[in-house]
Amino acid sequence: MLNVKRREFITLLGGAATWTFAARAQQPATPVVGFLSSGSPGPYQPFLSAYHAGLKESGYIEGHNVAIEYRWAEGEHARLPKMADDLIRVRVSVIAAAGTPAALAAQAATTSIPIAFVVIDDPAKLGLVNSLSRPGGNATGVNHFSAELASKQLGLLHELIPAAVRVDLLVNPTSPPTEPMTRDVMAAAAAMGLQIEVLEAKNSPEIEAAFVTLVRYRADALLVGPTALFLSRRVQIATLATRHAIPALYNVREYTEAGGLMSYGTVETEAYRQFGVYIGKILRGAKPADLPVMQSTKFELVINLPTARALGLEIPATLLARADEVIE
């Protein structure tokens, strides 16, 4: 009788082990998102928070039902291809490419792993998708137009300082949208009768050197081009502009919140929220080829009055009336 009970117990134990193994095998593995950015984690915290909010809208919370592998290039675009390859090696479910350089690096690294991007220029022109409505490949995402607004921003700067003759354009030469954006600014400047000088900076010391040049040649104003590098260094740039009494216009509000004079552009945190939503859709099985590229529709003009006073500037009433927010 004892032997029978012992055999029954062993059989029951074996069955329980088999059931536990089968149950574990049926549980879905936690998906892993590879987050690739040319920026730096600290300065990008507002956008990262918006991205997580979008993920949460789609039902995904980091550490709960999704894992995220972060790769930050810290402004060094040359590091992105290796980082993209590294994400492929760890078998991520989808690559979240934050920024144009990251999107291009991800696209070059894989044609099979889904990619969602947030970029500042037309992704069809960049070759990331076949068309905005029908991406057609393994990539889709959000375009927030920052590179395409430069001529509009130059017009606002001219309205702010109508007596300006020389306006310098600060760009990152390693950023892919720089060349077409510079052409647009040059054309707009010619129509306004402005002289444009292009200054390049690829890192923090070169940003410092660019301001030395601005002061030496007595630039009347500065237009700061869109790039992850400058956004990550926004406190440095806004501080230098105020210290050297150079009126500057930026592409997103985060610069004016850091002490910059004026910004005009899309609401970048909203673009990153949409970015997170698309990552969630792809994790749920949607194919990038079938998800049209979203385009930002929210634009805002933000003016920092304490900075204007520090620069001795009187903001025209027409600009103040059109501002979406005036920082007092």
Rosetta blueprint (number, residue, H / E / L):
1 M L
2 L H
3 N H
4 V H
5 K H
6 R H
7 R H
8 E H
9 F H
10 I H
11 T H
12 L H
13 L H
14 G H
15 G H
16 A H
17 A H
18 T H
19 W H
20 T H
21 F H
22 A H
23 A H
24 R H
25 A H
26 Q H
27 Q L
28 P L
29 A L
30 T L
31 P L
32 V E
33 V E
34 G E
35 F E
36 L E
37 S E
38 S L
39 G L
40 S L
41 P L
42 G L
43 P L
44 Y L
45 Q H
46 P H
47 F H
48 L H
49 S H
50 A H
51 Y H
52 H H
53 A H
54 G H
55 L H
56 K H
57 E H
58 S L
59 G L
60 Y L
61 I L
62 E E
63 G L
64 H L
65 N L
66 V E
67 A E
68 I E
69 E E
70 Y E
71 R E
72 W E
73 A L
74 E L
75 G L
76 E L
77 H H
78 A H
79 R H
80 L H
81 P H
82 K H
83 M H
84 A H
85 D H
86 D H
87 L H
88 I H
89 R H
90 V L
91 R L
92 V L
93 S L
94 V E
95 I E
96 A E
97 A E
98 A E
99 G L
100 T H
101 P H
102 A H
103 A H
104 L H
105 A H
106 A H
107 Q H
108 A H
109 A H
110 T L
111 T L
112 S L
113 I L
114 P L
115 I E
116 A E
117 F E
118 V E
119 V E
120 I L
121 D L
122 D L
123 P L
124 A L
125 K L
126 L L
127 G L
128 L L
129 V L
130 N L
131 S L
132 L L
133 S L
134 R L
135 P L
136 G L
137 G L
138 N L
139 A E
140 T E
141 G E
142 V E
143 N E
144 H L
145 F L
146 S H
147 A H
148 E H
149 L H
150 A H
151 S H
152 K H
153 Q H
154 L H
155 G H
156 L H
157 L H
158 H H
159 E H
160 L H
161 I L
162 P L
163 A L
164 A L
165 V L
166 R E
167 V E
168 D E
169 L E
170 L E
171 V E
172 N L
173 P L
174 T L
175 S L
176 P L
177 P L
178 T H
179 E H
180 P H
181 M H
182 T H
183 R H
184 D H
185 V H
186 M H
187 A H
188 A H
189 A H
190 A H
191 A H
192 M H
193 G L
194 L L
195 Q E
196 I E
197 E E
198 V E
199 L E
200 E E
201 A L
202 K L
203 N L
204 S H
205 P H
206 E H
207 I H
208 E H
209 A H
210 A H
211 F H
212 V H
213 T H
214 L H
215 V H
216 R H
217 Y L
218 R L
219 A L
220 D L
221 A E
222 L E
223 L E
224 V E
225 G L
226 P L
227 T L
228 A H
229 L H
230 F H
231 L H
232 S H
233 R L
234 R H
235 V H
236 Q H
237 I H
238 A H
239 T H
240 L H
241 A H
242 T H
243 R H
244 H L
245 A L
246 I L
247 P L
248 A E
249 L E
250 Y E
251 N L
252 V L
253 R H
254 E H
255 Y H
256 T H
257 E H
258 A L
259 G L
260 G L
261 L L
262 M E
263 S E
264 Y E
265 G E
266 T E
267 V L
268 E H
269 T H
270 E H
271 A H
272 Y H
273 R H
274 Q H
275 F H
276 G H
277 V H
278 Y H
279 I H
280 G H
281 K H
282 I H
283 L H
284 R L
285 G L
286 A L
287 K L
288 P H
289 A H
290 D H
291 L L
292 P L
293 V L
294 M E
295 Q E
296 S L
297 T L
298 K L
299 F E
300 E E
301 L E
302 V E
303 I E
304 N E
305 L H
306 P H
307 T H
308 A H
309 R H
310 A H
311 L L
312 G L
313 L L
314 E L
315 I L
316 P L
317 A H
318 T H
319 L H
320 L H
321 A H
322 R H
323 A L
324 D L
325 E E
326 V E
327 I E
328 E L
